[in-house]
Amino acid sequence: MDSENLADFVGTRTAYEAFASLPEKYKSVKLVGFNMTSEQLFFVNHCVKWCAEHGVLGERYAPFRSRCIVPLRNMPEFSKAFGCSEHTRMNPPHKCTFW
């Protein structure tokens, strides 16, 4: 696994654990026009940073779409937050974990 991809996995997991450890009063953020939980908003925010018209960083980096999707599809918390059915693209039966 490329070091950038590993950094995406570890960074996403670390950021989520920091978010999850916040007291509930800090996680009760709502955005007008979005009917999402704070957990769902966390995951959406993770992917927003990869939005780009042209996501080309060179061959060393995975495409922006992959940098959004791959870490999330390997997190049970994501599948739970969005109610992803088992054995689907975003909730595969076998997930990569590093700890």
Backbone atoms as SQL, in Angstrom:
CREATE TABLE atoms (id INTEGER PRIMARY KEY, chain TEXT, resi INTEGER, resn TEXT, atom TEXT, x REAL, y REAL, z REAL);
INSERT INTO atoms VALUES
  (1, 'A', 1, 'MET', 'N', 0.849, -1.174, 0.000),
  (2, 'A', 1, 'MET', 'CA', 0.000, 0.000, 0.000),
  (3, 'A', 1, 'MET', 'C', 0.897, 1.240, 0.000),
  (4, 'A', 2, 'ASP', 'N', 0.563, 2.174, -0.838),
  (5, 'A', 2, 'ASP', 'CA', 1.290, 3.432, -0.941),
  (6, 'A', 2, 'ASP', 'C', 1.165, 4.215, 0.362),
  (7, 'A', 3, 'SER', 'N', 2.205, 4.948, 0.707),
  (8, 'A', 3, 'SER', 'CA', 2.197, 5.692, 1.970),
  (9, 'A', 3, 'SER', 'C', 1.090, 6.738, 2.020),
  (10, 'A', 4, 'GLU', 'N', 0.728, 7.331, 0.873),
  (11, 'A', 4, 'GLU', 'CA', -0.363, 8.311, 0.856),
  (12, 'A', 4, 'GLU', 'C', -1.701, 7.642, 1.146),
  (13, 'A', 5, 'ASN', 'N', -1.904, 6.448, 0.601),
  (14, 'A', 5, 'ASN', 'CA', -3.146, 5.717, 0.869),
  (15, 'A', 5, 'ASN', 'C', -3.218, 5.306, 2.334),
  (16, 'A', 6, 'LEU', 'N', -2.100, 4.871, 2.872),
  (17, 'A', 6, 'LEU', 'CA', -2.056, 4.518, 4.291),
  (18, 'A', 6, 'LEU', 'C', -2.366, 5.744, 5.141),
  (19, 'A', 7, 'ALA', 'N', -1.810, 6.880, 4.761),
  (20, 'A', 7, 'ALA', 'CA', -2.081, 8.120, 5.498),
  (21, 'A', 7, 'ALA', 'C', -3.567, 8.466, 5.456),
  (22, 'A', 8, 'ASP', 'N', -4.222, 8.221, 4.318),
  (23, 'A', 8, 'ASP', 'CA', -5.665, 8.475, 4.221),
  (24, 'A', 8, 'ASP', 'C', -6.431, 7.594, 5.204),
  (25, 'A', 9, 'PHE', 'N', -6.083, 6.307, 5.265),
  (26, 'A', 9, 'PHE', 'CA', -6.752, 5.386, 6.183),
  (27, 'A', 9, 'PHE', 'C', -6.543, 5.816, 7.631),
  (28, 'A', 10, 'VAL', 'N', -5.297, 6.018, 7.993),
  (29, 'A', 10, 'VAL', 'CA', -4.964, 6.350, 9.378),
  (30, 'A', 10, 'VAL', 'C', -5.523, 7.717, 9.758),
  (31, 'A', 11, 'GLY', 'N', -5.402, 8.684, 8.872),
  (32, 'A', 11, 'GLY', 'CA', -5.912, 10.022, 9.154),
  (33, 'A', 11, 'GLY', 'C', -7.413, 10.048, 9.341),
  (34, 'A', 12, 'THR', 'N', -8.122, 9.314, 8.494),
  (35, 'A', 12, 'THR', 'CA', -9.584, 9.270, 8.598),
  (36, 'A', 12, 'THR', 'C', -10.003, 8.615, 9.906),
  (37, 'A', 13, 'ARG', 'N', -9.372, 7.510, 10.236),
  (38, 'A', 13, 'ARG', 'CA', -9.688, 6.796, 11.485),
  (39, 'A', 13, 'ARG', 'C', -9.374, 7.680, 12.696),
  (40, 'A', 14, 'THR', 'N', -8.227, 8.325, 12.690),
  (41, 'A', 14, 'THR', 'CA', -7.822, 9.178, 13.810),
  (42, 'A', 14, 'THR', 'C', -8.776, 10.358, 13.970),
  (43, 'A', 15, 'ALA', 'N', -9.126, 10.986, 12.854),
  (44, 'A', 15, 'ALA', 'CA', -10.062, 12.120, 12.908),
  (45, 'A', 15, 'ALA', 'C', -11.417, 11.662, 13.436),
  (46, 'A', 16, 'TYR', 'N', -11.876, 10.482, 12.996),
  (47, 'A', 16, 'TYR', 'CA', -13.172, 9.989, 13.472),
  (48, 'A', 16, 'TYR', 'C', -13.120, 9.715, 14.972),
  (49, 'A', 17, 'GLU', 'N', -12.056, 9.092, 15.436),
  (50, 'A', 17, 'GLU', 'CA', -11.955, 8.791, 16.867),
  (51, 'A', 17, 'GLU', 'C', -11.930, 10.068, 17.700),
  (52, 'A', 18, 'ALA', 'N', -11.268, 11.103, 17.196),
  (53, 'A', 18, 'ALA', 'CA', -11.274, 12.394, 17.900),
  (54, 'A', 18, 'ALA', 'C', -12.688, 12.963, 17.922),
  (55, 'A', 19, 'PHE', 'N', -13.376, 12.900, 16.797),
  (56, 'A', 19, 'PHE', 'CA', -14.762, 13.372, 16.719),
  (57, 'A', 19, 'PHE', 'C', -15.652, 12.589, 17.685),
  (58, 'A', 20, 'ALA', 'N', -15.534, 11.270, 17.660),
  (59, 'A', 20, 'ALA', 'CA', -16.387, 10.414, 18.492),
  (60, 'A', 20, 'ALA', 'C', -16.155, 10.653, 19.980),
  (61, 'A', 21, 'SER', 'N', -14.960, 11.109, 20.343),
  (62, 'A', 21, 'SER', 'CA', -14.658, 11.319, 21.760),
  (63, 'A', 21, 'SER', 'C', -15.174, 12.662, 22.288),
  (64, 'A', 22, 'LEU', 'N', -15.670, 13.509, 21.396),
  (65, 'A', 22, 'LEU', 'CA', -16.215, 14.798, 21.839),
  (66, 'A', 22, 'LEU', 'C', -17.455, 14.601, 22.702),
  (67, 'A', 23, 'PRO', 'N', -17.660, 15.451, 23.682),
  (68, 'A', 23, 'PRO', 'CA', -18.919, 15.405, 24.433),
  (69, 'A', 23, 'PRO', 'C', -20.093, 15.647, 23.477),
  (70, 'A', 24, 'GLU', 'N', -21.202, 15.033, 23.759),
  (71, 'A', 24, 'GLU', 'CA', -22.380, 15.101, 22.875),
  (72, 'A', 24, 'GLU', 'C', -22.796, 16.535, 22.554),
  (73, 'A', 25, 'LYS', 'N', -22.643, 17.443, 23.501),
  (74, 'A', 25, 'LYS', 'CA', -23.078, 18.825, 23.255),
  (75, 'A', 25, 'LYS', 'C', -22.300, 19.470, 22.107),
  (76, 'A', 26, 'TYR', 'N', -21.087, 19.001, 21.833),
  (77, 'A', 26, 'TYR', 'CA', -20.299, 19.548, 20.731),
  (78, 'A', 26, 'TYR', 'C', -20.591, 18.845, 19.408),
  (79, 'A', 27, 'LYS', 'N', -21.242, 17.690, 19.476),
  (80, 'A', 27, 'LYS', 'CA', -21.554, 16.949, 18.258),
  (81, 'A', 27, 'LYS', 'C', -22.972, 17.195, 17.769),
  (82, 'A', 28, 'SER', 'N', -23.707, 18.042, 18.434),
  (83, 'A', 28, 'SER', 'CA', -25.111, 18.241, 18.071),
  (84, 'A', 28, 'SER', 'C', -25.289, 19.352, 17.035),
  (85, 'A', 29, 'VAL', 'N', -24.327, 19.492, 16.153),
  (86, 'A', 29, 'VAL', 'CA', -24.372, 20.517, 15.108),
  (87, 'A', 29, 'VAL', 'C', -25.371, 20.117, 14.031),
  (88, 'A', 30, 'LYS', 'N', -26.173, 21.057, 13.615),
  (89, 'A', 30, 'LYS', 'CA', -27.119, 20.842, 12.515),
  (90, 'A', 30, 'LYS', 'C', -26.876, 21.916, 11.475),
  (91, 'A', 31, 'LEU', 'N', -26.957, 21.554, 10.222),
  (92, 'A', 31, 'LEU', 'CA', -26.836, 22.522, 9.139),
  (93, 'A', 31, 'LEU', 'C', -28.196, 22.714, 8.497),
  (94, 'A', 32, 'VAL', 'N', -28.581, 23.950, 8.342),
  (95, 'A', 32, 'VAL', 'CA', -29.868, 24.272, 7.722),
  (96, 'A', 32, 'VAL', 'C', -29.892, 23.692, 6.309),
  (97, 'A', 33, 'GLY', 'N', -30.956, 23.000, 5.997),
  (98, 'A', 33, 'GLY', 'CA', -31.107, 22.417, 4.671),
  (99, 'A', 33, 'GLY', 'C', -30.555, 21.013, 4.536),
  (100, 'A', 34, 'PHE', 'N', -29.898, 20.517, 5.569),
  (101, 'A', 34, 'PHE', 'CA', -29.343, 19.168, 5.544),
  (102, 'A', 34, 'PHE', 'C', -29.965, 18.360, 6.670),
  (103, 'A', 35, 'ASN', 'N', -30.631, 17.295, 6.333),
  (104, 'A', 35, 'ASN', 'CA', -31.236, 16.425, 7.328),
  (105, 'A', 35, 'ASN', 'C', -30.266, 15.276, 7.609),
  (106, 'A', 36, 'MET', 'N', -29.165, 15.604, 8.279),
  (107, 'A', 36, 'MET', 'CA', -28.126, 14.615, 8.561),
  (108, 'A', 36, 'MET', 'C', -27.737, 14.674, 10.025),
  (109, 'A', 37, 'THR', 'N', -27.305, 13.525, 10.521),
  (110, 'A', 37, 'THR', 'CA', -26.780, 13.466, 11.881),
  (111, 'A', 37, 'THR', 'C', -25.373, 14.061, 11.890),
  (112, 'A', 38, 'SER', 'N', -24.856, 14.310, 13.069),
  (113, 'A', 38, 'SER', 'CA', -23.491, 14.836, 13.161),
  (114, 'A', 38, 'SER', 'C', -22.483, 13.820, 12.628),
  (115, 'A', 39, 'GLU', 'N', -22.745, 12.530, 12.822),
  (116, 'A', 39, 'GLU', 'CA', -21.847, 11.505, 12.280),
  (117, 'A', 39, 'GLU', 'C', -21.865, 11.532, 10.757),
  (118, 'A', 40, 'GLN', 'N', -23.047, 11.627, 10.171),
  (119, 'A', 40, 'GLN', 'CA', -23.127, 11.699, 8.716),
  (120, 'A', 40, 'GLN', 'C', -22.395, 12.934, 8.197),
  (121, 'A', 41, 'LEU', 'N', -22.556, 14.060, 8.874),
  (122, 'A', 41, 'LEU', 'CA', -21.866, 15.283, 8.465),
  (123, 'A', 41, 'LEU', 'C', -20.347, 15.126, 8.565),
  (124, 'A', 42, 'PHE', 'N', -19.875, 14.407, 9.558),
  (125, 'A', 42, 'PHE', 'CA', -18.438, 14.154, 9.668),
  (126, 'A', 42, 'PHE', 'C', -17.936, 13.459, 8.410),
  (127, 'A', 43, 'PHE', 'N', -18.638, 12.412, 7.995),
  (128, 'A', 43, 'PHE', 'CA', -18.192, 11.644, 6.830),
  (129, 'A', 43, 'PHE', 'C', -18.327, 12.440, 5.532),
  (130, 'A', 44, 'VAL', 'N', -19.381, 13.218, 5.400),
  (131, 'A', 44, 'VAL', 'CA', -19.536, 14.078, 4.219),
  (132, 'A', 44, 'VAL', 'C', -18.383, 15.077, 4.173),
  (133, 'A', 45, 'ASN', 'N', -18.066, 15.666, 5.305),
  (134, 'A', 45, 'ASN', 'CA', -16.964, 16.626, 5.367),
  (135, 'A', 45, 'ASN', 'C', -15.643, 15.987, 4.954),
  (136, 'A', 46, 'HIS', 'N', -15.451, 14.740, 5.333),
  (137, 'A', 46, 'HIS', 'CA', -14.228, 14.030, 4.932),
  (138, 'A', 46, 'HIS', 'C', -14.085, 14.034, 3.413),
  (139, 'A', 47, 'CYS', 'N', -15.178, 13.824, 2.707),
  (140, 'A', 47, 'CYS', 'CA', -15.112, 13.734, 1.248),
  (141, 'A', 47, 'CYS', 'C', -15.102, 15.086, 0.554),
  (142, 'A', 48, 'VAL', 'N', -15.670, 16.089, 1.174),
  (143, 'A', 48, 'VAL', 'CA', -15.723, 17.416, 0.545),
  (144, 'A', 48, 'VAL', 'C', -14.320, 17.911, 0.206),
  (145, 'A', 49, 'LYS', 'N', -13.362, 17.604, 1.050),
  (146, 'A', 49, 'LYS', 'CA', -11.995, 18.082, 0.784),
  (147, 'A', 49, 'LYS', 'C', -11.412, 17.484, -0.488),
  (148, 'A', 50, 'TRP', 'N', -11.982, 16.379, -0.962),
  (149, 'A', 50, 'TRP', 'CA', -11.483, 15.750, -2.186),
  (150, 'A', 50, 'TRP', 'C', -12.256, 16.190, -3.425),
  (151, 'A', 51, 'CYS', 'N', -13.222, 17.072, -3.258),
  (152, 'A', 51, 'CYS', 'CA', -13.980, 17.568, -4.413),
  (153, 'A', 51, 'CYS', 'C', -13.084, 18.478, -5.245),
  (154, 'A', 52, 'ALA', 'N', -13.003, 18.171, -6.504),
  (155, 'A', 52, 'ALA', 'CA', -12.223, 19.007, -7.413),
  (156, 'A', 52, 'ALA', 'C', -12.685, 18.726, -8.829),
  (157, 'A', 53, 'GLU', 'N', -12.639, 19.726, -9.647),
  (158, 'A', 53, 'GLU', 'CA', -13.025, 19.539, -11.043),
  (159, 'A', 53, 'GLU', 'C', -12.051, 18.593, -11.731),
  (160, 'A', 54, 'HIS', 'N', -10.786, 18.777, -11.440),
  (161, 'A', 54, 'HIS', 'CA', -9.756, 17.926, -12.027),
  (162, 'A', 54, 'HIS', 'C', -8.875, 17.419, -10.903),
  (163, 'A', 55, 'GLY', 'N', -9.114, 16.194, -10.491),
  (164, 'A', 55, 'GLY', 'CA', -8.365, 15.636, -9.376),
  (165, 'A', 55, 'GLY', 'C', -7.124, 14.906, -9.826),
  (166, 'A', 56, 'VAL', 'N', -6.160, 15.607, -10.335),
  (167, 'A', 56, 'VAL', 'CA', -4.949, 14.965, -10.823),
  (168, 'A', 56, 'VAL', 'C', -3.759, 15.454, -10.001),
  (169, 'A', 57, 'LEU', 'N', -3.185, 14.545, -9.255),
  (170, 'A', 57, 'LEU', 'CA', -1.985, 14.876, -8.488),
  (171, 'A', 57, 'LEU', 'C', -0.771, 14.118, -9.012),
  (172, 'A', 58, 'GLY', 'N', -0.970, 13.325, -10.028),
  (173, 'A', 58, 'GLY', 'CA', 0.110, 12.508, -10.554),
  (174, 'A', 58, 'GLY', 'C', -0.117, 11.050, -10.210),
  (175, 'A', 59, 'GLU', 'N', 0.730, 10.209, -10.759),
  (176, 'A', 59, 'GLU', 'CA', 0.562, 8.762, -10.601),
  (177, 'A', 59, 'GLU', 'C', 0.789, 8.282, -9.174),
  (178, 'A', 60, 'ARG', 'N', 1.475, 9.055, -8.374),
  (179, 'A', 60, 'ARG', 'CA', 1.786, 8.620, -7.014),
  (180, 'A', 60, 'ARG', 'C', 0.538, 8.550, -6.135),
  (181, 'A', 61, 'TYR', 'N', -0.463, 9.339, -6.438),
  (182, 'A', 61, 'TYR', 'CA', -1.638, 9.455, -5.592),
  (183, 'A', 61, 'TYR', 'C', -2.842, 8.759, -6.206),
  (184, 'A', 62, 'ALA', 'N', -3.670, 8.208, -5.346),
  (185, 'A', 62, 'ALA', 'CA', -4.934, 7.626, -5.802),
  (186, 'A', 62, 'ALA', 'C', -5.851, 8.757, -6.263),
  (187, 'A', 63, 'PRO', 'N', -6.801, 8.451, -7.156),
  (188, 'A', 63, 'PRO', 'CA', -7.765, 9.478, -7.575),
  (189, 'A', 63, 'PRO', 'C', -8.529, 10.018, -6.363),
  (190, 'A', 64, 'PHE', 'N', -8.933, 11.289, -6.450),
  (191, 'A', 64, 'PHE', 'CA', -9.647, 11.917, -5.344),
  (192, 'A', 64, 'PHE', 'C', -10.850, 11.094, -4.907),
  (193, 'A', 65, 'ARG', 'N', -11.603, 10.569, -5.865),
  (194, 'A', 65, 'ARG', 'CA', -12.787, 9.762, -5.540),
  (195, 'A', 65, 'ARG', 'C', -12.406, 8.588, -4.632),
  (196, 'A', 66, 'SER', 'N', -11.320, 7.924, -4.962),
  (197, 'A', 66, 'SER', 'CA', -10.869, 6.786, -4.152),
  (198, 'A', 66, 'SER', 'C', -10.419, 7.226, -2.770),
  (199, 'A', 67, 'ARG', 'N', -9.791, 8.388, -2.699),
  (200, 'A', 67, 'ARG', 'CA', -9.312, 8.871, -1.403),
  (201, 'A', 67, 'ARG', 'C', -10.474, 9.209, -0.483),
  (202, 'A', 68, 'CYS', 'N', -11.619, 9.492, -1.052),
  (203, 'A', 68, 'CYS', 'CA', -12.838, 9.711, -0.270),
  (204, 'A', 68, 'CYS', 'C', -13.452, 8.366, 0.119),
  (205, 'A', 69, 'ILE', 'N', -13.710, 7.539, -0.867),
  (206, 'A', 69, 'ILE', 'CA', -14.518, 6.330, -0.686),
  (207, 'A', 69, 'ILE', 'C', -13.797, 5.200, 0.041),
  (208, 'A', 70, 'VAL', 'N', -12.568, 4.915, -0.328),
  (209, 'A', 70, 'VAL', 'CA', -11.898, 3.715, 0.192),
  (210, 'A', 70, 'VAL', 'C', -11.772, 3.712, 1.719),
  (211, 'A', 71, 'PRO', 'N', -11.304, 4.788, 2.348),
  (212, 'A', 71, 'PRO', 'CA', -11.254, 4.722, 3.816),
  (213, 'A', 71, 'PRO', 'C', -12.639, 4.529, 4.448),
  (214, 'A', 72, 'LEU', 'N', -13.659, 5.183, 3.879),
  (215, 'A', 72, 'LEU', 'CA', -14.998, 5.118, 4.482),
  (216, 'A', 72, 'LEU', 'C', -15.633, 3.747, 4.335),
  (217, 'A', 73, 'ARG', 'N', -15.441, 3.103, 3.208),
  (218, 'A', 73, 'ARG', 'CA', -16.066, 1.789, 3.016),
  (219, 'A', 73, 'ARG', 'C', -15.452, 0.736, 3.940),
  (220, 'A', 74, 'ASN', 'N', -14.330, 1.073, 4.537),
  (221, 'A', 74, 'ASN', 'CA', -13.678, 0.161, 5.471),
  (222, 'A', 74, 'ASN', 'C', -13.940, 0.511, 6.929),
  (223, 'A', 75, 'MET', 'N', -14.850, 1.448, 7.160),
  (224, 'A', 75, 'MET', 'CA', -15.195, 1.848, 8.529),
  (225, 'A', 75, 'MET', 'C', -16.624, 1.418, 8.860),
  (226, 'A', 76, 'PRO', 'N', -16.796, 0.508, 9.811),
  (227, 'A', 76, 'PRO', 'CA', -18.146, 0.103, 10.211),
  (228, 'A', 76, 'PRO', 'C', -18.993, 1.292, 10.666),
  (229, 'A', 77, 'GLU', 'N', -18.361, 2.306, 11.232),
  (230, 'A', 77, 'GLU', 'CA', -19.088, 3.491, 11.701),
  (231, 'A', 77, 'GLU', 'C', -19.770, 4.222, 10.541),
  (232, 'A', 78, 'PHE', 'N', -19.124, 4.237, 9.382),
  (233, 'A', 78, 'PHE', 'CA', -19.723, 4.866, 8.204),
  (234, 'A', 78, 'PHE', 'C', -20.967, 4.087, 7.782),
  (235, 'A', 79, 'SER', 'N', -20.821, 2.774, 7.666),
  (236, 'A', 79, 'SER', 'CA', -21.948, 1.928, 7.255),
  (237, 'A', 79, 'SER', 'C', -23.124, 2.078, 8.204),
  (238, 'A', 80, 'LYS', 'N', -22.830, 2.155, 9.488),
  (239, 'A', 80, 'LYS', 'CA', -23.891, 2.318, 10.484),
  (240, 'A', 80, 'LYS', 'C', -24.549, 3.690, 10.356),
  (241, 'A', 81, 'ALA', 'N', -23.741, 4.738, 10.196),
  (242, 'A', 81, 'ALA', 'CA', -24.272, 6.106, 10.124),
  (243, 'A', 81, 'ALA', 'C', -25.226, 6.287, 8.946),
  (244, 'A', 82, 'PHE', 'N', -24.934, 5.622, 7.837),
  (245, 'A', 82, 'PHE', 'CA', -25.760, 5.785, 6.640),
  (246, 'A', 82, 'PHE', 'C', -26.688, 4.600, 6.380),
  (247, 'A', 83, 'GLY', 'N', -26.663, 3.606, 7.261),
  (248, 'A', 83, 'GLY', 'CA', -27.550, 2.455, 7.105),
  (249, 'A', 83, 'GLY', 'C', -27.259, 1.649, 5.851),
  (250, 'A', 84, 'CYS', 'N', -25.982, 1.490, 5.520),
  (251, 'A', 84, 'CYS', 'CA', -25.602, 0.740, 4.319),
  (252, 'A', 84, 'CYS', 'C', -25.905, -0.747, 4.515),
  (253, 'A', 85, 'SER', 'N', -26.550, -1.334, 3.540),
  (254, 'A', 85, 'SER', 'CA', -26.845, -2.767, 3.590),
  (255, 'A', 85, 'SER', 'C', -25.545, -3.561, 3.556),
  (256, 'A', 86, 'GLU', 'N', -25.591, -4.743, 4.162),
  (257, 'A', 86, 'GLU', 'CA', -24.417, -5.615, 4.152),
  (258, 'A', 86, 'GLU', 'C', -24.106, -6.068, 2.732),
  (259, 'A', 87, 'HIS', 'N', -22.840, -6.325, 2.488),
  (260, 'A', 87, 'HIS', 'CA', -22.348, -6.836, 1.203),
  (261, 'A', 87, 'HIS', 'C', -22.618, -5.881, 0.046),
  (262, 'A', 88, 'THR', 'N', -22.579, -4.586, 0.315),
  (263, 'A', 88, 'THR', 'CA', -22.707, -3.587, -0.741),
  (264, 'A', 88, 'THR', 'C', -21.360, -2.880, -0.890),
  (265, 'A', 89, 'ARG', 'N', -21.257, -2.055, -1.907),
  (266, 'A', 89, 'ARG', 'CA', -19.988, -1.376, -2.182),
  (267, 'A', 89, 'ARG', 'C', -19.467, -0.601, -0.972),
  (268, 'A', 90, 'MET', 'N', -20.361, 0.058, -0.253),
  (269, 'A', 90, 'MET', 'CA', -19.926, 0.868, 0.880),
  (270, 'A', 90, 'MET', 'C', -19.983, 0.118, 2.214),
  (271, 'A', 91, 'ASN', 'N', -20.297, -1.161, 2.171),
  (272, 'A', 91, 'ASN', 'CA', -20.285, -1.983, 3.382),
  (273, 'A', 91, 'ASN', 'C', -19.894, -3.413, 3.012),
  (274, 'A', 92, 'PRO', 'N', -18.647, -3.595, 2.538),
  (275, 'A', 92, 'PRO', 'CA', -18.216, -4.934, 2.148),
  (276, 'A', 92, 'PRO', 'C', -18.050, -5.830, 3.378),
  (277, 'A', 93, 'PRO', 'N', -18.141, -7.144, 3.175),
  (278, 'A', 93, 'PRO', 'CA', -18.024, -8.059, 4.316),
  (279, 'A', 93, 'PRO', 'C', -16.626, -8.059, 4.944),
  (280, 'A', 94, 'HIS', 'N', -15.609, -7.832, 4.137),
  (281, 'A', 94, 'HIS', 'CA', -14.236, -7.820, 4.649),
  (282, 'A', 94, 'HIS', 'C', -13.699, -6.397, 4.551),
  (283, 'A', 95, 'LYS', 'N', -13.304, -5.867, 5.685),
  (284, 'A', 95, 'LYS', 'CA', -12.814, -4.496, 5.745),
  (285, 'A', 95, 'LYS', 'C', -11.334, -4.485, 6.143),
  (286, 'A', 96, 'CYS', 'N', -10.586, -3.559, 5.569),
  (287, 'A', 96, 'CYS', 'CA', -9.187, -3.369, 5.956),
  (288, 'A', 96, 'CYS', 'C', -9.143, -2.583, 7.256),
  (289, 'A', 97, 'THR', 'N', -8.367, -3.052, 8.180),
  (290, 'A', 97, 'THR', 'CA', -8.138, -2.308, 9.412),
  (291, 'A', 97, 'THR', 'C', -6.650, -2.364, 9.723),
  (292, 'A', 98, 'PHE', 'N', -6.183, -1.364, 10.425),
  (293, 'A', 98, 'PHE', 'CA', -4.767, -1.322, 10.775),
  (294, 'A', 98, 'PHE', 'C', -4.552, -1.455, 12.268),
  (295, 'A', 99, 'TRP', 'N', -5.631, -1.418, 13.035),
  (296, 'A', 99, 'TRP', 'CA', -5.564, -1.651, 14.472),
  (297, 'A', 99, 'TRP', 'C', -6.902, -2.019, 14.989);
